[in-house]
Amino acid sequence: MCINIKWLKNNFNSRCIVCEWHIQKNIISHLSGVNKKNSSLYQRAISLPFVTKEEKYKQILTDLQNSQDLSDTQKEYIKKKVETENLWAKWLLKNKYAGGISTTSRVESLHATQKKYLNSSSSLQKVFKCFQTIEKLQIEKFQEEFQRHKSSSKLHLSDIKALEQIKDHVPEYVHKKLLPKFCKALNYSKEKLTHDSW
């Protein structure tokens, strides 16, 4: 069964994003010298793609731009990188539907698995059989994980209308993997508010 991309875009505001892990590696390569001068600032800088709170993210950017430990070239690099933050910054992407994927590692893992079954001369029929085999293997592999989430979660598929709606539009594996993510997202513990919090 194919994923209906148009349906997903209309219903979940899905979008193209850039791998956060690769963005982090890029930041590391451009700011490696900062680690010797200011290790704390460097660690905060390389965490940028994964920061989930806007205030923390913007504070790190301010600290980087005001730091004497960064060269003008490095500051210009950060400035340019921020121009595309809507494609990789987690604090901006967390409200957008991406199926729980923000890095390419899972996709690359599936590509590696496909290479075991396919080559350049594989027929289209063999490609579809390969996809069915991979899906079956993944479901078997995570069957225990699904059961653990199902027993520990207070929510069930019937409680989550969005998951019921996409059931006929995505493969079984995707549907099962989304359940624990939805449950986690809907069961955040309350955070203590400060006097200036809304």
Buried (B, 14 or more C-beta within 10 A) or exposed (E): EEBBEEBBEEBBEBEEBBBBBBBBEBBBEBBEEBBEEBEEBBEBBBBBBBBEEEEBBEEBBEBBEEBEBBEEEBBEBBEEBBEEBEBBBBBBBEEEBBBBEBBBEEEEEBEEBBEEBBEEEEEEEEEEBBBEBBBEEBBEEBEEEBEEBBEEBEBEBEEBEEBEEBEEBBBEBBBBBBBBEBBEEEEEEEEEEEEEEE
